[in-house]
Amino acid sequence: MIDCAREKPMNTFSLPDDWRQLPSKVDGIQVWGPCDGADKDAPEGGYRCEKCGGGISFEIARGAAACGWCDHVAVTASDVGQRARSDVFSEETIARATQGWALQRKELHCDGCGVDLAVEQGDLATSCSFCGSNQVLLRESAVQSLRPNAMITFQFDEEWLPARIRRWLGSGWIHPSNLSSTSLLASLTPIYMPFWTFEATARTRWSALVGTVERGRGRDSQSRTSWKRRSGTFDQRLANVTEPGTQRLQRSLVLQICDYGYNQLKDYDPALLAGWRAQAYDIGLTEAWDRGRQRMRETVKGTARSAAGGDKVRAFHVQANLDEERWRYVLLPVYVGAYRYQGRVYNIVVNGQTGTIAGQRPVAWWKVWAVSGLFFLPGILTTLISLPLLLLGGVGLLGLFFALIFFILAGAGAASLFRMAFRAEART
C-alpha cells in the first residue's frame, strides 16, 4: 500500500515573467501566453495586438483590423467617401507628400515579369500573382513612392469567385463551348492595386455647323439638309476619373473593372494592409494625369456634341480649359487571377468591391468563320438563281443587282464580326 501522505508534493509550475493571461473563448479554461510573441507567424515589423501581443490582420467580414487570437479590434475602417483628402497639382504638394507605406514591409520581386509587390515579412509566396512565375525574390522594400491618400477595402472573400468566374467563362457564343468546363483556374490572389483618381472643372466653348435633315413628302420627293451655325459654353465637373498606377496589367482590362463606389473611400491606414499584399505604383502622377486629362476631354467633347443637337455636324470645334484640378493616390481591391486553357495562360481581374470581372478569353474561330459564311449565303443563292434567268432573256439583271447589295452587306457584317472577335480575345 502506498502512503499518499508521504508522497512528495509535485513542483508547482511557475509562469515565465513575460507571460500573462490571454482572453479565452471557452468558459472555465484559462489561457496564458507570452505578451509579445503570441503569434509566432506574425510578420516582423507588422502590427500586434495591444492586449495579447498577437498578430493583427484586416478581416473582410468585420471591416476592421483585428487580432486573430483574442478578437480585439485594433482599427475600424470608416467610410469618408468624397471627403477623402485630395491634392492640387503643384510641385510643393507633391514634394511635401508623405513618403512610404508607414509600415515595415518586404518587397516580392518577380524576375519573370519584373513586378514588385509590397508584402509583410511573414509572406512566404513562391510564385508571382501576375505571371505565375516561380522566379521570385523576397528582399527589403526600397519604395519611396507617395503614401496613398485613401483606399477601398475588400468587400468579399475569394471563396465564391471560382463559380462566378466559371459562369463568366461560359458566357458569349463567340468563345469555345467547353471553356468553362475544361479551363483550369491556376491562381487567384487579392492585391491592393495602385490607382490615380482625378477631378477637374472643364470650362468649355464649342461651335459647329449643325445640319437638320428635312424629309420630303411623296414618292419622288427627296430629303434635304438645312445647315445652321450654333455655339455655346458650359461648365462641367468631372470627378473620379480613374487611371491605373501599374503597367503590370493590361490597361484596357483594368479600366473595365473601374466601377468602384467611391462613397466607400476610407482614409489610408497602414493597419488596413496588415496580412494583405499591395503594389506601389510604377506609373507616375504626370503620366497618369496625361491619360486622365485626355479622357476628360473626350467626355467633354461628347457633352458638347449632345448640346449641338441636329442630325449632322460639320466644322465641329471644342475648346476646353481644365480648372480646379485635383488628384488622389488610392489603393483599390483587385483579385488578380489566371487560368489555363489548352496549354495557354489567360489573365483575369476582378473588382474586389463590386465583383465585376474582366479578362482574356480565347475565341472559337471556327464559329466566326461559320457565321461569316452565313452572311454571304443570301448573295450566293440570289446569284445562283439570277444567272440562269439572265441567260434565258435578261430578266436576271435585277437579281444580280440585289446579289451585289447582299455581298456588300455581308462583307461589312463579316468585317465587323472579325473586329469584335479580335477585341474579345484581347491578346497581349
C-alpha positions as CSV (number, residue, x, y, z in Angstrom):
1,M,0.0,0.0,0.0
2,I,1.2,3.4,-0.9
3,D,1.1,6.0,1.8
4,C,-0.1,9.1,-0.2
5,A,0.6,11.3,2.8
6,R,4.3,10.6,2.5
7,E,4.5,11.3,-1.3
8,K,6.5,14.4,-2.2
9,P,4.3,17.2,-3.5
10,M,4.7,18.0,-7.2
11,N,6.7,21.1,-8.1
12,T,4.4,24.0,-8.8
13,F,4.8,25.3,-12.4
14,S,5.8,29.0,-12.4
15,L,4.9,31.1,-15.4
16,P,7.7,33.0,-17.2
17,D,7.9,36.7,-16.4
18,D,6.9,37.7,-19.9
19,W,3.7,35.6,-19.9
20,R,0.3,36.9,-18.9
21,Q,-3.3,35.7,-19.1
22,L,-4.9,35.8,-22.5
23,P,-8.7,36.0,-23.3
24,S,-10.2,32.6,-23.6
25,K,-13.1,31.6,-26.0
26,V,-14.1,28.6,-23.8
27,D,-15.7,29.2,-20.4
28,G,-13.7,27.7,-17.5
29,I,-10.5,27.5,-19.5
30,Q,-7.7,29.9,-18.7
31,V,-5.1,30.7,-21.4
32,W,-1.7,32.0,-20.7
33,G,1.0,33.1,-23.2
34,P,3.8,35.5,-24.0
35,C,2.6,39.0,-24.1
36,D,4.9,40.0,-27.0
37,G,5.1,36.8,-29.1
38,A,1.7,35.1,-29.0
39,D,1.7,34.8,-32.8
40,K,4.9,33.2,-34.0
41,D,3.9,33.7,-37.6
42,A,3.2,37.4,-37.2
43,P,5.4,39.4,-39.6
44,E,8.3,41.3,-38.2
45,G,7.5,45.0,-38.1
46,G,3.8,44.3,-38.5
47,Y,1.0,45.2,-36.1
48,R,0.5,43.4,-32.9
49,C,-2.5,43.4,-30.5
50,E,-2.2,45.8,-27.6
51,K,-4.0,43.3,-25.4
52,C,-2.3,40.0,-26.0
53,G,0.5,40.7,-28.4
54,G,-1.0,38.5,-31.2
55,G,-0.7,39.4,-34.9
56,I,-3.3,41.7,-36.4
57,S,-4.7,41.4,-39.9
58,F,-7.6,43.0,-41.7
59,E,-10.8,40.9,-41.7
60,I,-13.3,41.5,-44.5
61,A,-16.3,40.3,-42.5
62,R,-15.6,42.9,-39.8
63,G,-14.3,45.6,-42.0
64,A,-11.6,46.1,-39.4
65,A,-8.0,45.1,-38.5
66,A,-8.4,42.6,-35.6
67,C,-6.4,40.2,-33.6
68,G,-6.6,36.6,-34.6
69,W,-6.0,35.4,-31.0
70,C,-8.3,37.5,-28.8
71,D,-10.6,39.1,-31.4
72,H,-9.6,42.6,-30.2
73,V,-10.5,45.2,-32.9
74,A,-7.5,47.4,-33.4
75,V,-8.6,49.6,-36.3
76,T,-12.0,50.0,-37.8
77,A,-12.3,51.2,-41.4
78,S,-14.8,54.1,-41.5
79,D,-16.1,55.5,-44.8
80,V,-15.1,59.1,-45.7
81,G,-16.2,58.9,-49.3
82,Q,-15.6,62.0,-51.3
83,R,-14.4,63.8,-48.2
84,A,-11.2,61.8,-48.5
85,R,-8.2,64.1,-48.9
86,S,-7.2,65.2,-52.4
87,D,-4.4,67.4,-53.5
88,V,-4.0,70.2,-56.0
89,F,-1.4,70.0,-58.8
90,S,1.7,71.8,-57.6
91,E,5.3,70.8,-57.1
92,E,5.0,71.9,-53.5
93,T,2.2,69.4,-52.6
94,I,4.0,66.6,-54.3
95,A,7.3,67.4,-52.6
96,R,5.6,67.6,-49.2
97,A,3.6,64.4,-49.7
98,T,4.3,61.8,-47.0
99,Q,6.6,59.0,-48.3
100,G,6.5,55.3,-47.9
101,W,3.9,52.8,-46.6
102,A,4.3,53.8,-42.9
103,L,4.7,50.1,-42.2
104,Q,7.8,47.9,-42.4
105,R,7.3,45.6,-45.4
106,K,9.2,43.4,-47.6
107,E,9.3,43.5,-51.4
108,L,8.5,40.5,-53.5
109,H,10.3,40.9,-56.9
110,C,9.5,38.7,-59.9
111,D,12.3,38.0,-62.4
112,G,9.7,36.8,-64.8
113,C,7.6,40.0,-65.4
114,G,9.5,42.5,-63.2
115,V,6.7,43.3,-60.8
116,D,7.4,44.4,-57.2
117,L,4.8,43.7,-54.6
118,A,4.9,45.1,-51.0
119,V,4.3,42.2,-48.7
120,E,4.8,41.6,-45.0
121,Q,7.8,39.8,-43.8
122,G,5.8,36.7,-43.0
123,D,4.7,36.3,-46.6
124,L,6.1,33.0,-47.9
125,A,4.8,33.3,-51.5
126,T,6.8,31.2,-54.0
127,S,5.1,32.3,-57.2
128,C,4.1,35.6,-58.9
129,S,0.4,36.6,-58.8
130,F,0.7,38.3,-62.2
131,C,2.5,35.8,-64.5
132,G,2.7,32.6,-62.4
133,S,6.5,32.5,-62.5
134,N,8.3,30.9,-59.6
135,Q,11.3,33.1,-60.1
136,V,10.5,35.4,-57.1
137,L,12.9,37.0,-54.7
138,L,12.0,38.4,-51.2
139,R,14.0,41.5,-50.4
140,E,13.9,44.7,-48.4
141,S,11.5,47.2,-49.8
142,A,13.2,50.3,-51.1
143,V,9.9,52.0,-52.1
144,Q,9.9,55.8,-51.9
145,S,6.6,56.4,-53.6
146,L,3.9,58.6,-52.2
147,R,1.8,57.4,-49.4
148,P,-1.8,56.7,-50.5
149,N,-4.4,59.3,-49.8
150,A,-7.2,56.8,-49.4
151,M,-8.3,53.2,-50.0
152,I,-11.2,50.9,-50.5
153,T,-11.0,47.7,-48.6
154,F,-12.0,44.2,-50.0
155,Q,-15.7,43.5,-49.6
156,F,-15.8,39.7,-50.1
157,D,-13.6,36.7,-49.9
158,E,-12.4,34.8,-53.0
159,E,-14.3,31.6,-52.0
160,W,-17.3,32.5,-54.1
161,L,-15.3,33.7,-57.1
162,P,-14.5,30.4,-58.9
163,A,-18.2,29.7,-59.5
164,R,-18.7,33.3,-60.7
165,I,-15.7,33.1,-63.0
166,R,-17.0,29.8,-64.4
167,R,-20.2,31.5,-65.4
168,W,-18.3,34.4,-66.9
169,L,-16.1,32.0,-68.9
170,G,-19.3,30.2,-70.2
171,S,-20.9,33.4,-71.4
172,G,-20.7,34.6,-75.0
173,W,-21.3,32.4,-78.1
174,I,-18.0,33.5,-79.7
175,H,-15.9,31.6,-77.2
176,P,-15.3,27.8,-77.0
177,S,-18.3,25.9,-75.7
178,N,-16.2,23.9,-73.3
179,L,-14.2,26.9,-71.9
180,S,-15.9,26.9,-68.5
181,S,-15.7,23.1,-68.0
182,T,-12.2,22.4,-69.2
183,S,-10.2,25.5,-68.2
184,L,-8.1,25.2,-65.0
185,L,-8.1,28.2,-62.6
186,A,-4.4,28.4,-61.7
187,S,-4.3,31.3,-59.3
188,L,-6.5,34.0,-57.7
189,T,-4.7,36.5,-55.4
190,P,-6.2,39.6,-53.6
191,I,-3.9,42.6,-54.1
192,Y,-4.4,46.3,-53.3
193,M,-3.5,47.9,-56.6
194,P,-2.4,51.5,-57.1
195,F,-4.7,53.9,-58.9
196,W,-4.8,57.6,-59.5
197,T,-8.1,59.5,-59.5
198,F,-8.6,62.9,-60.9
199,E,-11.2,65.6,-60.9
200,A,-11.5,69.0,-62.6
201,T,-13.9,71.6,-63.9
202,A,-14.0,71.8,-67.7
203,R,-14.9,75.3,-68.9
204,T,-15.9,74.6,-72.5
205,R,-16.7,76.6,-75.5
206,W,-17.9,74.9,-78.7
207,S,-19.1,75.8,-82.2
208,A,-20.4,73.8,-85.1
209,L,-22.4,73.7,-88.3
210,V,-25.4,71.6,-87.4
211,G,-27.5,70.0,-90.1
212,T,-31.1,69.1,-89.8
213,V,-32.5,66.6,-92.3
214,E,-35.9,67.6,-93.6
215,R,-37.8,64.6,-95.1
216,G,-39.6,65.2,-98.3
217,R,-43.2,64.2,-98.9
218,G,-44.5,62.0,-101.7
219,R,-42.8,59.1,-103.6
220,D,-40.4,61.2,-105.7
221,S,-39.6,63.9,-103.2
222,Q,-36.0,64.0,-101.8
223,S,-34.8,64.9,-98.3
224,R,-32.6,67.9,-97.9
225,T,-30.4,69.1,-95.1
226,S,-30.5,72.6,-93.7
227,W,-27.4,73.9,-92.0
228,K,-27.1,76.4,-89.2
229,R,-24.2,77.6,-87.2
230,R,-24.5,77.0,-83.4
231,S,-22.2,77.7,-80.5
232,G,-22.4,77.6,-76.7
233,T,-20.5,77.4,-73.4
234,F,-20.8,75.2,-70.4
235,D,-19.0,74.2,-67.2
236,Q,-18.8,70.5,-66.4
237,R,-17.4,69.0,-63.2
238,L,-15.6,65.7,-63.9
239,A,-14.9,63.6,-60.8
240,N,-13.3,60.2,-60.1
241,V,-11.6,59.8,-63.5
242,T,-9.6,56.7,-62.6
243,E,-6.3,55.7,-64.2
244,P,-4.3,52.5,-63.2
245,G,-1.0,53.2,-61.5
246,T,0.6,50.0,-62.8
247,Q,1.7,48.7,-66.1
248,R,1.8,45.1,-65.0
249,L,-1.8,44.5,-66.1
250,Q,-3.3,45.3,-69.4
251,R,-4.8,48.8,-69.1
252,S,-7.9,48.0,-71.2
253,L,-8.8,45.2,-68.8
254,V,-8.3,47.2,-65.7
255,L,-10.4,50.1,-66.9
256,Q,-13.3,47.6,-67.4
257,I,-13.5,46.9,-63.7
258,C,-13.2,50.5,-62.5
259,D,-16.8,50.8,-61.4
260,Y,-15.7,51.4,-57.8
261,G,-18.1,53.1,-55.4
262,Y,-16.0,56.0,-54.2
263,N,-18.6,56.7,-51.5
264,Q,-16.8,53.9,-49.6
265,L,-13.4,55.5,-49.7
266,K,-11.5,55.2,-46.4
267,D,-8.6,57.3,-45.1
268,Y,-5.5,55.3,-45.6
269,D,-4.3,53.5,-42.5
270,P,-1.3,51.1,-42.8
271,A,-3.0,48.7,-40.3
272,L,-5.7,48.0,-43.0
273,L,-3.0,46.4,-45.1
274,A,-2.0,44.0,-42.4
275,G,-2.0,40.5,-43.8
276,W,-2.5,41.7,-47.4
277,R,-0.4,42.3,-50.4
278,A,-0.1,45.7,-52.0
279,Q,1.7,47.1,-55.0
280,A,3.3,50.6,-55.2
281,Y,2.7,52.5,-58.5
282,D,5.1,52.3,-61.4
283,I,3.1,54.8,-63.5
284,G,3.8,58.2,-62.0
285,L,1.4,61.0,-61.4
286,T,2.4,63.0,-64.5
287,E,1.9,60.2,-66.9
288,A,-1.4,59.1,-65.4
289,W,-2.7,62.7,-65.5
290,D,-1.9,63.0,-69.2
291,R,-4.1,59.9,-69.8
292,G,-6.8,61.1,-67.4
293,R,-6.9,64.6,-69.0
294,Q,-7.3,63.0,-72.5
295,R,-10.3,61.0,-71.2
296,M,-11.7,64.1,-69.7
297,R,-11.5,65.9,-73.0
298,E,-13.2,63.1,-74.7
299,T,-16.1,63.2,-72.2
300,V,-16.4,67.0,-72.7
301,K,-16.4,66.5,-76.5
302,G,-19.3,64.1,-76.1
303,T,-21.2,66.6,-73.9
304,A,-20.7,69.3,-76.5
305,R,-21.9,67.1,-79.3
306,S,-25.1,66.4,-77.4
307,A,-25.6,70.1,-76.8
308,A,-25.2,70.8,-80.5
309,G,-28.0,68.5,-81.4
310,G,-29.1,68.1,-85.0
311,D,-28.7,65.1,-87.4
312,K,-25.3,66.0,-88.8
313,V,-22.4,68.1,-87.7
314,R,-19.6,69.8,-89.6
315,A,-16.7,72.1,-88.6
316,F,-17.1,71.0,-85.0
317,H,-14.6,72.8,-82.7
318,V,-14.3,72.3,-78.9
319,Q,-12.1,74.3,-76.6
320,A,-12.0,73.0,-73.0
321,N,-9.9,74.5,-70.3
322,L,-9.5,72.4,-67.1
323,D,-9.6,74.3,-63.9
324,E,-9.7,73.3,-60.2
325,E,-7.7,70.2,-60.9
326,R,-7.1,67.8,-58.0
327,W,-5.8,64.2,-57.6
328,R,-5.7,61.3,-55.3
329,Y,-3.5,58.3,-55.0
330,V,-5.7,55.4,-53.8
331,L,-5.3,51.7,-53.2
332,L,-8.2,49.7,-54.7
333,P,-9.0,46.0,-54.2
334,V,-8.4,43.7,-57.1
335,Y,-8.3,39.9,-57.4
336,V,-5.6,39.0,-60.0
337,G,-6.2,35.6,-61.5
338,A,-5.1,33.4,-64.3
339,Y,-6.4,30.2,-65.9
340,R,-5.1,27.7,-68.3
341,Y,-6.9,26.5,-71.5
342,Q,-5.2,24.2,-74.0
343,G,-1.8,25.0,-72.7
344,R,-2.1,28.7,-72.7
345,V,-2.4,31.1,-69.7
346,Y,-5.1,33.8,-69.7
347,N,-5.4,36.7,-67.2
348,I,-8.4,37.7,-65.2
349,V,-9.0,40.7,-63.0
350,V,-11.9,41.1,-60.6
351,N,-13.1,44.2,-58.8
352,G,-12.7,43.4,-55.1
353,Q,-15.6,45.7,-54.2
354,T,-18.3,45.1,-56.9
355,G,-17.3,41.7,-58.3
356,T,-17.0,43.0,-61.9
357,I,-14.9,40.6,-64.0
358,A,-12.7,41.3,-67.0
359,G,-10.1,39.2,-68.7
360,Q,-8.8,37.4,-71.7
361,R,-10.8,34.7,-73.3
362,P,-9.9,32.6,-76.4
363,V,-12.1,32.8,-79.5
364,A,-13.6,29.8,-81.3
365,W,-12.6,31.0,-84.7
366,W,-14.5,28.2,-86.5
367,K,-17.7,29.8,-85.2
368,V,-16.6,33.2,-86.5
369,W,-15.9,31.7,-90.0
370,A,-19.2,29.8,-89.9
371,V,-21.3,32.8,-89.1
372,S,-19.4,34.9,-91.6
373,G,-20.2,32.3,-94.3
374,L,-23.9,32.5,-93.4
375,F,-23.7,36.3,-94.1
376,F,-22.7,35.5,-97.7
377,L,-25.4,32.8,-98.2
378,P,-28.2,35.2,-99.4
379,G,-25.9,36.7,-102.0
380,I,-24.7,33.3,-103.3
381,L,-28.3,31.9,-103.5
382,T,-29.5,35.1,-105.3
383,T,-26.6,34.8,-107.8
384,L,-27.3,31.1,-108.5
385,I,-31.0,31.9,-109.2
386,S,-30.3,35.0,-111.3
387,L,-27.6,33.7,-113.6
388,P,-29.9,31.1,-115.4
389,L,-32.6,33.7,-115.7
390,L,-30.1,36.1,-117.2
391,L,-29.2,33.6,-119.9
392,L,-32.9,33.0,-120.7
393,G,-33.6,36.6,-121.5
394,G,-32.0,39.2,-119.3
395,V,-34.6,39.1,-116.6
396,G,-31.9,38.2,-114.0
397,L,-30.3,41.6,-114.0
398,L,-32.4,42.8,-111.1
399,G,-31.5,39.7,-109.2
400,L,-27.8,40.2,-109.8
401,F,-28.1,43.8,-108.6
402,F,-29.7,42.5,-105.3
403,A,-27.0,39.9,-105.1
404,L,-24.3,42.6,-105.2
405,I,-26.1,44.5,-102.4
406,F,-26.2,41.3,-100.4
407,F,-22.5,40.7,-100.9
408,I,-21.6,44.3,-99.8
409,L,-23.7,44.0,-96.7
410,A,-22.2,40.5,-95.9
411,G,-18.7,41.9,-96.3
412,A,-19.4,44.7,-93.9
413,G,-21.0,42.3,-91.4
414,A,-18.1,39.9,-91.6
415,A,-15.6,42.6,-91.1
416,S,-17.5,43.9,-88.0
417,L,-17.7,40.3,-86.7
418,F,-13.9,39.8,-87.0
419,R,-13.2,43.1,-85.3
420,M,-15.4,42.0,-82.4
421,A,-13.6,38.7,-82.3
422,F,-10.2,40.3,-82.0
423,R,-11.4,42.6,-79.3
424,A,-13.0,39.7,-77.4
425,E,-9.8,37.7,-77.4
426,A,-7.8,40.8,-76.3
427,R,-4.5,39.0,-76.7
428,T,-1.3,40.7,-75.5
